[in-house]
Amino acid sequence: MRVCITEKPSVARDIASILGADVRREGFFEGNGFAVTWTYGHLCCLKEPADYSDAWKRWSLGALPMIPPRFGIKLIDDKGIERQFKVIESLVGQAEEVINCGDAGQEGELIQRWVMQKAGVSCPVRRLWISSLTDASIRDGFKNLVPASKYDNLYYAGLSRAIGDWLLGMNATRLYSLKYSGPGKVLSVGRVQTPTLALIVKRQEEIDNFKPEDFWELKTVYRDVTFNATSGRFNDIEKAEKAVEEAAKYEFTVDKVEEKKGKEFPPKLFDLTTLQVECNKRFGWTAEETLRLIQSLYEKKLTTYPRVDTTYLSSDIYQKVPETMRRMTPYASLTAPVLAKNIAKTKRIFDDAKVTDHHAIIPTGESPAILSDTRERQLYHFIALRFIAAFWPECTFMTTTVNGHAGEQGFKAQGKVIVTPGWRTVLDNKGNSDTPQDASSDDKLLPPFTAGESGAHIPSLQKKTTQPPKPYNEGTLLRAMETAGRTVDDEELREAMKENGIGRPSTRAAIIETLFKRGFLRRERKNIIPTQAGIELIATIGQELLKSAKLTGIWENKLRRIERGDFKASEFLEELKAQVNEIVRDVLNDSSQRKIEVVQGDEAKASEKAPKTTKRKKKAEKS
C-alpha cells in the first residue's frame, strides 16, 4: 500500500479522486492500492521548556538562558489531532511507500517531516511537488514524484527557522517579562516581530520629532502653461521675492523644445507581498485578509500556490500560457489580441534563475463561476487582469519638455501623452486601445512651442511647508519588511533585496497581527501606530540584534542559503545560541529599575490586569 499524506482533508479528497481511492474510511480514503490521509496543518510542534527540564517549568531569571542540548518535537495536545495522528501512524506502519503531499513550501515541508518523524516512517518516501490543485496539475505531479531527500535543505531551513524562533522567543520573552514587566504581564519578544515593531516605532519618532519648515517655489505662467523654476525651492522669502521681481522685468523666452518617445512595460506578476500591498491600497484589506482570500482561491483550484516571493514564471510554464488564456473565457476580449500572435518569451516574465520553489501567482484557467464571495471574485479579477496585461504590448507615450528663461531665471515645463495604451487597456479597463489617454492626472498635453519665441508671462511664488514622514499602513509596512526597512521604489532593485527581507511572505501578515494582539500596535484608520508599551519596549531593548531590521535581514539571508545548501544549519544555530547568551547577560547586568505597562487583547477594552497564568505565558513564548 502507498500512503499519501496531505495537509488538509479537502486536498486529500481531491488527490483521492484522481488516484481512485474512493472508499471513505475513518481519517483517510482508500482504493486502487492507495491510502490518502491528512493532517490539519501542524500536528506537531517543538517541545516546550517544561518538557526538557523541571527547572524551566517556572519563569525564573536564574534559569536563563534555556538552551536544550537537543531539540525534540511532540504531538499538539488536542483530542482531534491525537485521533488523526493515530490514523496516520497506523497507515505508515503498513506502507511500502509514503508520498509527502504537503503544501509545496518551507512550512509545508516542516509540517509533514515532523509528522512522519513522530509516526516513525521507515519505508521510502517520495515528494509530490505541485503549484496548483487542478486535476491536471495533480496528475502531472504524480507522474513526476521525486525522492524526499531532494527537499532536505528546505526542511533544514524550516527547522532552523523554528528552532531559532524558539531560542529567541522563549528566552527573550521570559527575560524581558521578568525584568521589565509587572507580575503576570508578558512582554512578547520575537526574532521577526520585534524588528518589525522597531520599524514602526522609529517612524513614529521621526513624525513626532519633525519640525515643519516653510519654503517657496517660483513658477510662471506663459501661454496658459505653468513653468517651474529650475533653481529649485527657496528657503528665504526675501530671496524668493527678489527672484520674482527680477523675472517680472523680462519677457519669457523659449530656449529649447524636446520631444522624446518613451515606453512603459506592464507591471510584474504578483508575488504574495505585492498582492497584499496592492489589495491594501485598492480595497483596504489587511495583509491577513488577502492571505486568507488567496489561500481560498488556491484551494478552489482557481489560482496557483500563493505563498511565493517571486514575480517571475519558470520557462516550463511558457507552453501552458496560451491554453490557460483560452480557458479564461470571461476575459476573451482581452486575451484574443494576445492569442492572435506568438507570445514572446521575455525575461521580464520567464526567468528560471529567479524562481525557486514556485512561480508567481497566476490563474489556472479554471472557471471562476463557482465564486459566490464578493471579495474572492474581486481578488480573482485582479489577478486575472494582471496576468493578461503582462502579455500585452508596452504602453507608448510622448514626453515634451520645454525649457525657457526670464532674465537669468530658468524655467521648465513637461507634458506627457499616451500614444498607444498597450497593457493599460487591460488594467485601466478603458476597453478602447485606439484612444490616447493621459498617463495620469498629473500629466498634461502641452501646446506647440517654438525655440526662440517670447512673450509676456506672470511669475508668482507658491508657499509650501515640509511634511513629516507618513505613518506606516499595512501595505507600506509589508514593503518595509520585504526590504529590511529601506525605501525602494524600483521593482528590479526590490526583487534583489528580498533575500535580506525580514520574515517570509507567508508569515508577515501573522507577525503584524501578533503585534496588535500583544498590545504593541493600534490602528488609526488605515495607519499603524505604536502604543506606549511598544515604544517603551523598543527603548528598553539595548541589543541591536533584537530590534534591527538589517540584522534580522541577514538572518533571513542565511536561512535562504541553508535552503539552497550553501550554508549549514548547525552554524546558524550556533550563532543564535551565542547571541542568546549575550542578550541574557546584558539584560541581567542592567541595573535600571524601568518597568513597562502593557495592555493586551481583551484587556485593552476592559482595562483589566492579566491573571498570573502559565497558559498566557506559554502562548506569548510560542508567538
Protein Blocks (a to p, Z undefined) as FASTA:
>chain_A
ZZdddfbfklmmmmmmmnopabccehiaceehiacdddehjabdcddfklmomklmpgcf
klpccddfbdcddddddfklmmmmmmmmmmmmmpcbdcdfbdcdfklmmmmmmmmmmnop
abdcdddddfbfcfklmmmmmmmcccfklmmmmmmmmmmmmmmmmmmmmmmmmmmmmmmm
cehiacdddfklmmmmmmmmmmmmmmmmpccdddddddddeehiacddfkbpafbfklmm
mmmmmmmmpccddfbdcdddddddddddddfklmmmmmmmmnopafklmmmmmmmmmmno
paccfbbcbfbdcfklmmmmmmmmmmmmmlmmmmmmmmmpccdddfklncfklcckbccd
ddehiafklpmbfklmmmmmmmmmmmmmmmmccdddddddddddehjbccdddddddfbl
mlmmmmnonopakbccdfblkbccdddddehiacddddddddddddddddddfklmmmmm
mnnopacfblklmmmmmmmmgcjfklmmmmmmmmmmnopaccehjbccddfklmmmmmmm
mblklmmmklmmmmmmmmmmmmnopacfklmmmmmmmmmmmmmmmmmmpmbfbdcdddeh
jlmmnopacdddfklmmmmmmZZ
